[in-house]
Amino acid sequence: MALHWAYSGNQSNSISSPSNTKAQSGSAEGSLQAQPVFTFKEDKESNQMCNKDPECTHNSPSQGHLSGQDYKDIIRSQKHAECEGYRRDSHQSETGSWSNEDNDMPHRVSIMPRSRTFASGDELTQIINFKPSLTDVGLRTGITGLIRGLQSRIENQEVLKEFMALEQMKPLDDCRTGKAPENQDKNRYQDILPYDKTRVPLGEKKDYINASYIKMKVGEKEHFYIITQGPLPVTVADFWQMVWESESDVIAMMTKEVELGQVKCHRYWPEPSHDSIYLANFHLRLDNYRVLEYFIIRTIELINKQTEEKRIVSHLQFMTWPDYNTHKLAEQLVKFIHYMRKAHSTGPIVAHCSTGIGRSGILLCVEVLLSYIEKDIHFNIKQIVRDMRDQRFGMIQTKDEYLFCYEVVLRVLQNLQAMDSY
């Protein structure tokens, strides 16, 4: 059954980057039968962005336009802990302690209009409030059984048993390049390293960056990602070289710079009022950005100093990891993925959190699962995560992250069931 996306309301413009559905196939023993489409209704309540740093305070701008200085103050409030050092001897799960502290970010704010076309506020609303338009008519069958099966696996601790079995997986190689003395300072965490066979090489000399290629099959197509750690000050230039060489036009950032007083990622993108960054080989210019309830959209002009070639990269930062309200978080993440798809046109999607295995793993797993559901293909969550871990060790870092992937699928199917009842 084919699927075409329709947006609520009248849509006068379209995102400049066409959607690129990447995927492949795969059936595994014990798989579940997925259904072809999904939808989410728009929340009537406001979804607050959460601020995980209890010491961070800033004045709330009113809803509407935000000046460069206002935005700079917001960013500064997230960065104040960075002066304490970016290196940590140990790491924590990125989804471990979700808090829902008040955050007074405006719901939708238009900032710094530039000459380049950018999605309007109305258009973003239409994209977020998406609903499916089917080319075939008829009630989908088997949804009730799927929902009951997922609920049973969750309630009977089968999901936990699956995760514990995945934890018994052994590394597939020794990660020798990442362990080399000359590369140790390029790793945010010394125990989270890319496999040699799937690491992303830089330049003719195949230099090192803590990043992995991940390919996932859904049907006849293939999802292609680069999953990496949150850049360090010493790896910012390497990060942008990787983006350029891979011809990637979308970066999905799944963390804040600072959370709970810990630095999770060094700021590698330009912000007002100094909206340019000059690196040895590249000049980065902030072209435009927009703050939404739960993620920030930035468009960055990436200029190669040697060739003077210019490219536009969409930088999407998912800010909302709230109090463990599974339904709301699931809806927000699916909407984020939908925009990410619309913005993506070329190269692999580059995704990172802090470790490059936690929230990044959730993003990848959920995006692949949604493709299985859209294409009405059997899927097996355990096998999907196993395939991810075969390409970057430790993907989906905790049992809560693994459980959340199940809960997103359950939420999607419940919405399908509700749609069928209309």
DRENNU-118698 format. One record per residue (C-alpha): residue number from 0; residue in one letter; x, z, y. Coordinates in Angstrom, 1 decimal. Layout:
REM residues N
{NUM; A; {X; Z; Y}}
...
//
This chain:
REM residues 422
{0; M; {0.0; 0.0; 0.0}}
{1; A; {1.5; -1.1; 3.3}}
{2; L; {1.6; 1.3; 6.2}}
{3; H; {1.6; 0.5; 9.9}}
{4; W; {1.8; 3.1; 12.6}}
{5; A; {-0.8; 3.3; 15.4}}
{6; Y; {-0.6; 5.6; 18.4}}
{7; S; {-3.4; 7.5; 20.0}}
{8; G; {-4.3; 6.2; 23.5}}
{9; N; {-3.4; 3.0; 25.2}}
{10; Q; {0.3; 2.1; 24.9}}
{11; S; {1.7; -0.2; 27.5}}
{12; N; {5.4; -0.1; 26.6}}
{13; S; {7.4; 0.3; 23.4}}
{14; I; {10.7; 2.1; 22.7}}
{15; S; {13.5; -0.4; 23.3}}
{16; S; {15.1; 0.2; 19.9}}
{17; P; {12.9; -1.1; 17.0}}
{18; S; {12.3; 1.2; 14.0}}
{19; N; {14.5; 0.6; 11.1}}
{20; T; {13.1; 1.8; 7.8}}
{21; K; {16.0; 2.5; 5.5}}
{22; A; {15.3; 3.6; 1.9}}
{23; Q; {15.5; 3.1; -1.9}}
{24; S; {14.0; 4.0; -5.1}}
{25; G; {14.5; 6.3; -7.8}}
{26; S; {12.4; 8.0; -10.3}}
{27; A; {13.5; 11.2; -12.0}}
{28; E; {12.3; 13.2; -15.0}}
{29; G; {9.5; 15.6; -13.9}}
{30; S; {8.8; 13.7; -10.7}}
{31; L; {5.7; 14.1; -8.7}}
{32; Q; {3.5; 11.2; -7.7}}
{33; A; {3.6; 10.8; -3.9}}
{34; Q; {0.9; 9.3; -1.8}}
{35; P; {1.3; 6.4; 0.7}}
{36; V; {0.6; 7.8; 4.2}}
{37; F; {0.8; 11.0; 6.2}}
{38; T; {-0.5; 12.3; 9.5}}
{39; F; {-0.5; 15.4; 11.6}}
{40; K; {-3.1; 16.5; 14.2}}
{41; E; {-1.8; 17.5; 17.6}}
{42; D; {-1.5; 21.3; 18.1}}
{43; K; {-3.8; 22.5; 20.8}}
{44; E; {-1.5; 25.5; 21.3}}
{45; S; {1.7; 25.0; 23.2}}
{46; N; {4.8; 25.1; 20.8}}
{47; Q; {7.3; 27.2; 22.6}}
{48; M; {11.0; 26.4; 22.3}}
{49; C; {12.9; 29.3; 21.0}}
{50; N; {16.0; 30.8; 22.5}}
{51; K; {18.0; 32.5; 19.7}}
{52; D; {20.6; 34.1; 22.0}}
{53; P; {19.1; 37.5; 23.0}}
{54; E; {21.5; 37.9; 25.9}}
{55; C; {20.7; 34.5; 27.3}}
{56; T; {18.4; 34.5; 30.4}}
{57; H; {17.5; 31.8; 32.9}}
{58; N; {14.8; 31.2; 35.4}}
{59; S; {11.9; 29.2; 34.3}}
{60; P; {11.4; 25.9; 36.1}}
{61; S; {7.8; 24.9; 36.7}}
{62; Q; {6.3; 22.2; 34.7}}
{63; G; {7.1; 18.9; 36.3}}
{64; H; {10.4; 17.6; 37.6}}
{65; L; {13.6; 19.4; 36.9}}
{66; S; {16.6; 19.0; 39.2}}
{67; G; {20.1; 18.4; 37.9}}
{68; Q; {21.1; 21.9; 39.0}}
{69; D; {18.1; 23.4; 37.2}}
{70; Y; {19.1; 21.6; 34.0}}
{71; K; {22.7; 22.6; 34.4}}
{72; D; {21.6; 26.3; 34.6}}
{73; I; {19.7; 25.9; 31.4}}
{74; I; {22.7; 24.4; 29.6}}
{75; R; {25.0; 27.1; 31.1}}
{76; S; {22.8; 29.8; 29.7}}
{77; Q; {23.2; 28.4; 26.3}}
{78; K; {27.0; 28.1; 26.7}}
{79; H; {27.9; 31.5; 28.1}}
{80; A; {29.3; 32.7; 24.7}}
{81; E; {31.7; 29.8; 24.3}}
{82; C; {34.4; 31.5; 26.3}}
{83; E; {34.7; 34.0; 23.5}}
{84; G; {36.1; 31.3; 21.2}}
{85; Y; {34.7; 28.5; 19.2}}
{86; R; {36.4; 29.4; 15.9}}
{87; R; {34.7; 31.9; 13.5}}
{88; D; {36.2; 33.2; 10.3}}
{89; S; {32.9; 33.1; 8.5}}
{90; H; {29.6; 31.2; 8.9}}
{91; Q; {26.0; 32.1; 8.6}}
{92; S; {23.0; 30.0; 7.4}}
{93; E; {21.6; 28.0; 10.2}}
{94; T; {18.0; 28.8; 9.2}}
{95; G; {18.7; 32.4; 8.3}}
{96; S; {17.0; 34.3; 11.1}}
{97; W; {14.4; 32.3; 13.0}}
{98; S; {13.1; 34.2; 16.0}}
{99; N; {10.3; 33.2; 18.3}}
{100; E; {11.5; 34.7; 21.6}}
{101; D; {9.8; 33.5; 24.7}}
{102; N; {11.4; 30.4; 26.2}}
{103; D; {10.0; 29.0; 29.4}}
{104; M; {11.1; 25.4; 29.0}}
{105; P; {8.5; 23.0; 30.5}}
{106; H; {6.4; 21.2; 28.0}}
{107; R; {7.3; 17.7; 29.2}}
{108; V; {9.7; 17.0; 32.0}}
{109; S; {10.8; 13.8; 33.5}}
{110; I; {14.4; 13.9; 34.8}}
{111; M; {16.9; 11.6; 36.5}}
{112; P; {15.1; 8.2; 36.3}}
{113; R; {17.7; 5.5; 36.1}}
{114; S; {17.6; 1.7; 36.1}}
{115; R; {17.5; 1.4; 32.4}}
{116; T; {14.0; 1.4; 30.8}}
{117; F; {13.1; 4.7; 29.2}}
{118; A; {9.9; 5.9; 27.5}}
{119; S; {7.3; 7.2; 29.8}}
{120; G; {5.8; 10.7; 29.5}}
{121; D; {2.5; 9.1; 28.3}}
{122; E; {4.2; 7.0; 25.8}}
{123; L; {6.1; 9.9; 24.4}}
{124; T; {2.8; 11.7; 24.0}}
{125; Q; {1.4; 8.7; 22.2}}
{126; I; {4.4; 8.6; 19.8}}
{127; I; {4.2; 12.3; 19.1}}
{128; N; {0.4; 12.2; 18.5}}
{129; F; {0.8; 9.5; 15.9}}
{130; K; {-1.8; 8.7; 13.2}}
{131; P; {-1.6; 6.1; 10.4}}
{132; S; {-3.4; 2.8; 10.3}}
{133; L; {-3.9; 1.6; 6.8}}
{134; T; {-4.0; -2.0; 5.6}}
{135; D; {-6.0; -0.9; 2.5}}
{136; V; {-9.1; 1.1; 2.4}}
{137; G; {-10.2; 3.8; -0.1}}
{138; L; {-9.7; 7.4; -1.0}}
{139; R; {-6.3; 8.3; -2.3}}
{140; T; {-6.5; 9.9; -5.7}}
{141; G; {-4.5; 12.8; -7.2}}
{142; I; {-3.7; 14.6; -3.9}}
{143; T; {-5.5; 17.8; -5.1}}
{144; G; {-3.4; 17.9; -8.3}}
{145; L; {-0.2; 17.3; -6.4}}
{146; I; {-1.0; 20.2; -4.0}}
{147; R; {-1.9; 22.5; -6.8}}
{148; G; {1.3; 21.6; -8.6}}
{149; L; {3.5; 22.3; -5.6}}
{150; Q; {1.7; 25.5; -4.9}}
{151; S; {2.2; 26.6; -8.5}}
{152; R; {5.9; 25.9; -8.4}}
{153; I; {6.3; 27.9; -5.3}}
{154; E; {4.2; 30.9; -6.4}}
{155; N; {5.8; 31.0; -9.9}}
{156; Q; {9.3; 31.0; -8.5}}
{157; E; {10.1; 27.7; -10.1}}
{158; V; {11.5; 26.4; -6.8}}
{159; L; {13.9; 29.3; -6.7}}
{160; K; {15.0; 28.6; -10.2}}
{161; E; {15.7; 25.0; -9.2}}
{162; F; {17.8; 26.1; -6.3}}
{163; M; {19.8; 28.5; -8.5}}
{164; A; {20.5; 25.6; -10.9}}
{165; L; {21.7; 23.4; -8.1}}
{166; E; {24.0; 26.2; -7.0}}
{167; Q; {25.8; 25.8; -10.4}}
{168; M; {27.0; 22.3; -9.4}}
{169; K; {30.8; 22.1; -9.2}}
{170; P; {32.7; 20.2; -6.5}}
{171; L; {33.3; 16.5; -7.5}}
{172; D; {36.8; 16.4; -6.0}}
{173; D; {39.4; 18.6; -4.4}}
{174; C; {38.7; 17.6; -0.7}}
{175; R; {42.4; 17.2; -0.3}}
{176; T; {42.3; 15.4; 3.0}}
{177; G; {40.2; 18.1; 4.6}}
{178; K; {42.6; 20.8; 3.2}}
{179; A; {45.7; 19.2; 4.5}}
{180; P; {47.6; 21.4; 6.9}}
{181; E; {47.4; 18.8; 9.7}}
{182; N; {43.6; 18.7; 9.4}}
{183; Q; {42.7; 22.4; 9.1}}
{184; D; {42.2; 22.8; 12.8}}
{185; K; {39.6; 20.0; 12.7}}
{186; N; {37.3; 22.0; 10.4}}
{187; R; {34.8; 24.4; 12.0}}
{188; Y; {34.6; 26.2; 8.7}}
{189; Q; {37.4; 26.1; 6.2}}
{190; D; {35.1; 26.2; 3.1}}
{191; I; {32.9; 23.3; 4.2}}
{192; L; {34.8; 20.1; 3.7}}
{193; P; {33.9; 16.5; 3.0}}
{194; Y; {34.7; 14.9; -0.4}}
{195; D; {37.6; 12.5; -0.3}}
{196; K; {35.5; 9.8; -1.9}}
{197; T; {32.7; 9.9; 0.7}}
{198; R; {34.5; 11.1; 3.8}}
{199; V; {34.3; 8.9; 7.0}}
{200; P; {37.8; 7.4; 7.8}}
{201; L; {38.7; 6.8; 11.4}}
{202; G; {40.7; 3.8; 12.5}}
{203; E; {43.2; 1.6; 10.7}}
{204; K; {45.1; 4.7; 9.6}}
{205; K; {41.9; 6.3; 8.1}}
{206; D; {42.4; 9.5; 10.1}}
{207; Y; {40.3; 12.6; 9.3}}
{208; I; {37.1; 13.9; 10.6}}
{209; N; {34.8; 16.4; 8.8}}
{210; A; {32.0; 13.9; 8.1}}
{211; S; {30.5; 12.3; 5.0}}
{212; Y; {28.7; 9.1; 4.3}}
{213; I; {25.4; 9.7; 2.5}}
{214; K; {23.2; 7.0; 1.0}}
{215; M; {19.8; 7.7; -0.5}}
{216; K; {17.6; 5.2; -2.3}}
{217; V; {13.9; 5.0; -1.8}}
{218; G; {12.3; 2.0; -3.5}}
{219; E; {14.2; -1.2; -2.8}}
{220; K; {15.8; 0.0; 0.4}}
{221; E; {18.5; 2.5; 1.3}}
{222; H; {18.8; 5.3; 3.8}}
{223; F; {22.3; 5.5; 5.3}}
{224; Y; {23.5; 8.6; 7.2}}
{225; I; {26.7; 10.1; 8.5}}
{226; I; {26.4; 13.9; 8.1}}
{227; T; {29.0; 15.9; 10.0}}
{228; Q; {29.8; 19.4; 11.5}}
{229; G; {29.1; 20.3; 15.0}}
{230; P; {32.1; 18.9; 17.0}}
{231; L; {34.9; 21.2; 18.1}}
{232; P; {36.8; 20.8; 21.4}}
{233; V; {39.6; 19.2; 19.5}}
{234; T; {37.3; 16.7; 17.6}}
{235; V; {35.1; 15.4; 20.5}}
{236; A; {37.2; 12.2; 20.8}}
{237; D; {37.2; 11.7; 17.0}}
{238; F; {33.4; 12.2; 17.0}}
{239; W; {32.8; 9.4; 19.5}}
{240; Q; {35.3; 7.1; 17.8}}
{241; M; {33.3; 7.6; 14.6}}
{242; V; {30.0; 6.8; 16.4}}
{243; W; {31.6; 3.6; 17.9}}
{244; E; {33.2; 2.4; 14.7}}
{245; S; {30.0; 2.9; 12.6}}
{246; E; {27.9; 1.2; 15.3}}
{247; S; {25.5; 4.1; 15.2}}
{248; D; {22.8; 4.2; 17.9}}
{249; V; {21.2; 7.5; 17.1}}
{250; I; {22.6; 11.0; 16.9}}
{251; A; {20.4; 13.8; 15.6}}
{252; M; {21.6; 17.2; 16.7}}
{253; M; {19.9; 20.1; 14.8}}
{254; T; {21.2; 23.1; 16.6}}
{255; K; {21.8; 24.6; 20.0}}
{256; E; {25.3; 25.1; 21.4}}
{257; V; {25.0; 28.9; 21.1}}
{258; E; {22.6; 30.9; 18.9}}
{259; L; {22.6; 34.6; 18.6}}
{260; G; {25.8; 34.8; 20.6}}
{261; Q; {27.7; 32.5; 18.2}}
{262; V; {29.0; 29.1; 19.2}}
{263; K; {27.5; 26.5; 16.9}}
{264; C; {28.7; 23.3; 18.5}}
{265; H; {30.9; 22.3; 21.4}}
{266; R; {29.1; 20.2; 24.0}}
{267; Y; {30.3; 16.7; 23.5}}
{268; W; {27.8; 14.8; 25.6}}
{269; P; {27.5; 14.5; 29.4}}
{270; E; {25.1; 16.7; 31.3}}
{271; P; {24.2; 17.0; 35.0}}
{272; S; {25.7; 17.3; 37.5}}
{273; H; {28.9; 16.0; 35.9}}
{274; D; {27.1; 13.4; 34.0}}
{275; S; {30.2; 11.5; 32.8}}
{276; I; {32.8; 12.4; 30.3}}
{277; Y; {36.2; 10.5; 30.2}}
{278; L; {38.0; 10.4; 26.9}}
{279; A; {41.2; 8.5; 26.0}}
{280; N; {39.3; 5.5; 24.6}}
{281; F; {35.8; 6.0; 25.9}}
{282; H; {33.8; 6.7; 29.0}}
{283; L; {30.4; 8.4; 28.4}}
{284; R; {27.7; 8.3; 31.0}}
{285; L; {24.3; 10.1; 30.9}}
{286; D; {21.9; 7.3; 31.3}}
{287; N; {18.6; 9.3; 31.1}}
{288; Y; {17.1; 12.3; 29.4}}
{289; R; {13.8; 14.0; 28.9}}
{290; V; {13.0; 17.5; 27.9}}
{291; L; {10.0; 17.9; 25.5}}
{292; E; {8.5; 21.0; 24.0}}
{293; Y; {10.7; 21.1; 20.9}}
{294; F; {13.4; 18.5; 21.4}}
{295; I; {15.5; 16.8; 24.1}}
{296; I; {16.0; 13.1; 24.3}}
{297; R; {19.2; 11.8; 26.0}}
{298; T; {20.3; 8.2; 26.3}}
{299; I; {24.0; 7.9; 26.7}}
{300; E; {26.0; 4.9; 27.7}}
{301; L; {29.1; 4.6; 25.6}}
{302; I; {31.8; 2.4; 27.2}}
{303; N; {34.9; 1.2; 25.3}}
{304; K; {37.7; 1.4; 27.9}}
{305; Q; {39.8; -1.2; 26.1}}
{306; T; {37.2; -3.9; 25.7}}
{307; E; {34.7; -2.7; 28.4}}
{308; E; {31.9; -3.2; 25.9}}
{309; K; {28.9; -1.0; 26.6}}
{310; R; {26.4; 0.5; 24.1}}
{311; I; {23.4; 2.8; 24.4}}
{312; V; {23.2; 5.8; 22.0}}
{313; S; {20.1; 8.0; 21.7}}
{314; H; {21.0; 11.7; 21.4}}
{315; L; {18.1; 13.7; 20.0}}
{316; Q; {18.5; 17.4; 20.0}}
{317; F; {16.0; 19.4; 17.9}}
{318; M; {15.7; 22.8; 19.7}}
{319; T; {12.9; 24.5; 17.9}}
{320; W; {13.7; 26.6; 14.9}}
{321; P; {11.0; 29.2; 15.5}}
{322; D; {9.7; 32.3; 13.8}}
{323; Y; {9.0; 31.3; 10.2}}
{324; N; {5.7; 29.5; 11.0}}
{325; T; {6.0; 26.9; 8.3}}
{326; H; {3.1; 24.7; 9.3}}
{327; K; {4.1; 24.4; 12.9}}
{328; L; {7.8; 23.8; 12.2}}
{329; A; {6.9; 21.2; 9.6}}
{330; E; {4.8; 19.3; 12.1}}
{331; Q; {7.4; 19.4; 14.7}}
{332; L; {10.1; 18.2; 12.4}}
{333; V; {8.0; 15.3; 11.1}}
{334; K; {7.3; 14.3; 14.7}}
{335; F; {11.1; 14.5; 15.5}}
{336; I; {11.8; 12.3; 12.5}}
{337; H; {9.2; 9.8; 13.6}}
{338; Y; {10.8; 9.5; 17.0}}
{339; M; {14.2; 9.3; 15.4}}
{340; R; {13.1; 6.3; 13.4}}
{341; K; {11.6; 4.6; 16.4}}
{342; A; {14.9; 5.0; 18.3}}
{343; H; {17.1; 3.8; 15.4}}
{344; S; {18.2; 0.2; 15.2}}
{345; T; {21.8; -0.1; 14.1}}
{346; G; {24.3; 1.7; 11.9}}
{347; P; {23.9; 4.9; 10.0}}
{348; I; {22.0; 7.8; 11.7}}
{349; V; {24.6; 10.4; 12.7}}
{350; A; {23.2; 13.9; 12.0}}
{351; H; {24.8; 17.3; 12.5}}
{352; C; {24.1; 21.0; 12.9}}
{353; S; {26.9; 23.5; 12.9}}
{354; T; {28.1; 23.4; 9.3}}
{355; G; {26.9; 19.9; 8.5}}
{356; I; {25.1; 21.0; 5.3}}
{357; G; {22.2; 23.3; 6.4}}
{358; R; {19.7; 22.0; 8.9}}
{359; S; {21.3; 18.5; 8.6}}
{360; G; {20.4; 18.7; 5.0}}
{361; I; {16.8; 19.6; 5.8}}
{362; L; {16.6; 16.6; 8.1}}
{363; L; {17.9; 14.2; 5.6}}
{364; C; {15.9; 15.6; 2.7}}
{365; V; {12.6; 15.6; 4.6}}
{366; E; {13.1; 12.1; 6.0}}
{367; V; {13.7; 10.8; 2.5}}
{368; L; {10.7; 12.6; 1.1}}
{369; L; {8.5; 11.2; 3.8}}
{370; S; {9.7; 7.7; 2.8}}
{371; Y; {8.8; 8.4; -0.8}}
{372; I; {5.3; 9.5; 0.3}}
{373; E; {4.8; 6.5; 2.6}}
{374; K; {5.8; 4.1; -0.2}}
{375; D; {3.7; 5.8; -2.9}}
{376; I; {6.8; 6.4; -5.1}}
{377; H; {7.5; 9.2; -7.6}}
{378; F; {9.8; 11.8; -6.2}}
{379; N; {11.7; 14.8; -7.5}}
{380; I; {13.0; 17.2; -4.8}}
{381; K; {15.6; 18.7; -7.0}}
{382; Q; {17.1; 15.3; -7.8}}
{383; I; {17.0; 14.3; -4.2}}
{384; V; {19.1; 17.4; -3.3}}
{385; R; {21.4; 16.8; -6.2}}
{386; D; {22.1; 13.3; -5.0}}
{387; M; {22.8; 14.7; -1.5}}
{388; R; {25.2; 17.3; -2.9}}
{389; D; {27.0; 14.6; -4.9}}
{390; Q; {28.0; 13.1; -1.6}}
{391; R; {28.6; 16.2; 0.5}}
{392; F; {29.0; 19.5; -1.3}}
{393; G; {26.5; 22.3; -0.5}}
{394; M; {23.8; 20.2; 1.2}}
{395; I; {20.7; 22.4; 1.7}}
{396; Q; {22.6; 25.6; 2.1}}
{397; T; {20.1; 28.4; 1.3}}
{398; K; {17.1; 29.0; -0.9}}
{399; D; {14.9; 29.2; 2.2}}
{400; E; {16.0; 25.8; 3.3}}
{401; Y; {15.2; 24.4; -0.1}}
{402; L; {11.8; 26.1; -0.2}}
{403; F; {11.1; 24.7; 3.3}}
{404; C; {11.5; 21.1; 2.0}}
{405; Y; {8.8; 21.9; -0.6}}
{406; E; {6.6; 23.4; 2.1}}
{407; V; {6.9; 20.3; 4.3}}
{408; V; {5.8; 18.1; 1.4}}
{409; L; {2.9; 20.4; 0.8}}
{410; R; {1.9; 20.3; 4.4}}
{411; V; {2.0; 16.5; 4.5}}
{412; L; {-0.2; 16.3; 1.4}}
{413; Q; {-2.7; 18.9; 2.8}}
{414; N; {-3.0; 16.7; 5.9}}
{415; L; {-3.6; 13.7; 3.8}}
{416; Q; {-6.3; 15.5; 1.9}}
{417; A; {-7.9; 16.6; 5.1}}
{418; M; {-7.9; 13.0; 6.4}}
{419; D; {-9.6; 11.8; 3.3}}
{420; S; {-12.4; 14.3; 3.8}}
{421; Y; {-13.4; 12.7; 7.1}}
//
